[in-house]
Amino acid sequence: MKEPVVIVPYDASWPAAFAEIGGRLREALGAQALRIDHIGSTSVAGLDAKPVIDIQVSVRSFDDVPAMAEILAGLGYTFRSDNPDRTKRYFRETADMRRTHIHVREQGSFSEQVALLFRDYLRAHAHEAKRYAAVKHSLAKSLRSERERYTEEKDPFIWDALRSASKWSQHVGWKPGESDA
């Protein structure tokens, strides 16, 4: 049976969980990781989420990933070659570890930048984060056992928010801040 979609209230321990994992990643990966950032819903204070720590590791090139995969395997993370998204390389926790998704993306790529912009926009606009939480709760209720559809059905909200985030970024001169780890 597939794992159900469950949205939980924001947990104030999520930033500390990221800091601990991000610190281990930074120590192990060193300069191979140009950035290590807490992304996804658990990175936005007050935002209800699936209790998964999403981490983005930015690299110069995907050519660096095979060496990184060995290092990440040593930390307990498994490369998921079956991931269909070719804009990232994806790693998951192994059994008995905290649920963690590691998204390795090339620095400066659209997918790297949009993850950071979306996070920063939601952090700066609590009303949008609340709207996003409502969408997620509604979809989790109606699509509890359909994880892929749940993800797809969030797209209209995400693209609408990204249009607003684009305008906001131009107004404030947004650029990614310092790496989180």
N, C-alpha and C positions, 0 to 999 in steps of 0.2 A: 504494500500500500504506500502511496506517495505521502510525503510529509504534508500535513495541512498548513494552510496559510494562517498564521496567528500574529496579530498585531497587539503589542503590549504597551502600557503607558511608558512614557519616557523614564529611563532609569539613570539617575545622576552618577552611577558608577561607570557608565559607558566611556566617558572621556579617560578615566583612569585605566580602564581595560585597554583602550587604544594606546595610551602612553606606555604601558608595560609591554605590549606586543610590538609597538612601533620602536621602542628602545632596543628590544632584542633584534629586530630586523635591521636597525641602523648599525648596531654593533657587528652583526654578521655580514651585512652587505657592504658596509663602508661606502666608498666612493662610487661603487657600481650603481647605487641608488641615488640618483640626482635629487629626488624628492621622495619623501614618505609622508603621505597625507591621510588623515581620517576623513573619509567621504561617506556618502549615504546618509540615511535618516538618523542613525545613531550619532552622527556628528553634529546634529542640530539640536541645541538645548530646547527641551520642551516638546520635541516632536515624537509622537508615538511611532513605534516601528516594530518590524520583526527584530528579535534580539540577536542580530548578526553584526559583528564589527566588520565594516567594509574599509579596506585599506588600499590606497592607490600608491604604487611604486612607479616612479618615472625613471625611464632609462634612455640612454642615447639611441639605442637600436635594439630591435628584437634579437639581433645576433648575440647580445649579451645574455639572453635568457637561459641557454643550456647550462652555463656555469652557475647562474643564479639558482636554477632548479635543483642542483646538487646541494647548494647551501640551504635552500628552503626545505628540502627533504630532510636535512640534518636537524632542522627545527621542528619537523613534524608536519610540514605542508606538502600536499600532493599536487603535482601538475595535472590539470584537467585538459588533456589534448582534445577531448570531445566537445569543448566549448565552441559553438559556431561563430562567435563574434571575433572576426579577424583583426579588429582594432585593438585587441588586448590579448594578453596571455593570462590564464586564470589558474589560481591555486586555491585549494581548500584545506581545512584542518583535517587531521586524522582522528580516529576514535579517541574518546576521552579528553579531547581538547575543547576549548571554548569555540563556539561557532564563529568562524572567521572566513571572509572572502578576500583574497588578495588579487587585485587587478593590476597587472603590469602593463603600462602604456608608454609609448614613445613620447619623450618630452616635446612639447610644442604641438602635438597632434590635436585635432579637433576633440577627440574623445577624452584626452587628458584635460584639456582646458574646460570643456563643458561640464565635466564632473565637479571641478573646482568652482566654476561660476554658479552652477545650480546650488551647491552647498552654501556658498557665500551669500547668494541672493536670499535663500530661505533663512539664513542666520540674521540677515538684516531686515527681514520682513516677516515678523511673527504672524501676521494675519494670513500670509500665504502658507506658512508652515501649518497653521490650524486648518486651512482649507485642504491641504495635502493630507493631513491626518484623517479628516472626514472622508475623503475619497478612499484612502487605504482601508479604513474601517468598513465602509460600505462594500467595497470589492471583496475584502476578506470574508465578510459575512455571506455574500452571494456566490463567491468562487472559492470557498474554503479548500476544496480538494482539487482545484485546477490552478496550480501554481503558475504555469506558463501563461494562461489566460489572464490571471491576476496581473502579472507583469505587463502584458500587452495592453490591458484595459486602463492602466495608469498613464499610458502615452498621451492621450489628449490633455490631461492636466499638465504633464511635464512639458509638452511643447508650448502650451499656453504660458506657463510660468517662464519658460526660456525666452519667449518673445519679450515678456516684461523684463526679464533679467538682462537681455541684450540692451534694451533702452536704458535701464538703470546703470549698466556698466559704462555706457557712453556718457551718461550724466555725471557719474562720480569718477570716471577714469579708472575703472576697475582693472586690476592686474592681480595675479596670484600673489599672496603674501609669502612669507618665509615658509619653508617646509615644516610640517608639524613634528617631525622626528629626525 
